[in-house]
């Protein structure tokens, strides 16, 4: 696929990504998850595409943990839910990769906001990945 040549899924560097790439990487990370998906986002409004991906992963026994601040629709997609009243962090995490950035998992953010994030893989950034995992 043409776009695959430009994606740092195999990169040895941290990758800076912006709004549309964040959405794309989240989808790809979630689609490729075999064991776990962790979503940390204060505000959540899951769009249909992400919901379908998460439902598919849940049906394939992927553990889905969501840490949130405000109640949200489709919370039943999660295997584990944790409410944190002071949550401000945004992180999307699987057994292979992580995104840490400014974007909530909220469809408005994906369409209207200028967002930024750092994408990294476990294989190429193991220490940082493990630090994120511990947190």
Secondary structure, 3 states (H helix, E strand, C coil): CHHHHHCHHHCCCCEEEEHHHHHHHHHHHHHHCCCEEEEECCCEECCHHHHHHHHHHHHCCCEEEEEECCCCCCHHHCCEEEECCCCCCCEEEECCEEEEECCCEEHHHHHHCCCEEEEEECCCCHHHHHHHHHC
